Structure formats: structure tokens, C-alpha cells
Amino acid sequence: MNALIKSGQTASNWSVLTDSERTAAKRQVTRLDCEMRMSGLPGADAVATWTSHKLSQIRRDAMNGGINEDIVPYFSNQLRAWLKRPRHHTALFRDYIELWERTETDTDLTIQD
């Protein structure tokens, strides 16, 4: 879990990383994603999906100069809360994923109109 949280901190500094640092960070996140999904913890797939999405959002915001100072602590707190009570917090992660999927679908429909 600490490595995932560190990945969030790295993502928040994305704009100042070298290409090789970015490549290494992406590889580590891919490895951690696989480890999370294979962990057997309740809700691990949902958390891995949520983590991937949030890290992409943090990197994108860092590149655009609009990083929210609270995003990394929020990211960390959500992961730690899930780790303490995985069955209890999994629904929250699934709700986020469903919201993102609906938002993407709504955006796709708007673009097609």
C-alpha cells in the first residue's frame, strides 16, 4: 500500500520528472496494479481500477499545472481506509467507477449528437 501511495506522490510531480523517471513510475504502477488484483483482498479489482484512474487524473492535472493540493492526501486516505476495512469501503470505490463510466458514456453521447 505504501508503494501505491508513493506512486500518488510521484504522479503529483509528473511535470518535473524525466522521461526515464516517468517510464519507471508507469512500470511500477503496472506491477502494483497486477499485485493488487492478484492479492485476493475483497474489492481489490475495484480498488486497482480506482487507483489507476486517480493516478491518471493526478498526472494529467500535474502536467496542466492544476494539481489540487488535497488530492494526494485524499488518495492516501482512501487507500488506507480500504486496507483497514476492505469489505466496508469497496462499495465506495465501485460507486466512483460507475460514476466515471456514466460520465464517459454521457460525454460520448454528447459528442456523437
HELIX and SHEET records of a PDB file:
HELIX    1   1 ASN A    2  SER A   12  1                                  11    
HELIX    2   2 TRP A   14  VAL A   16  5                                   3    
HELIX    3   3 ASP A   19  MET A   38  1                                  20    
HELIX    4   4 ALA A   44  MET A   63  1                                  20    
HELIX    5   5 ILE A   71  LYS A   84  1                                  14    
HELIX    6   6 PRO A   86  GLN A  112  1                                  27    
END                                                                             
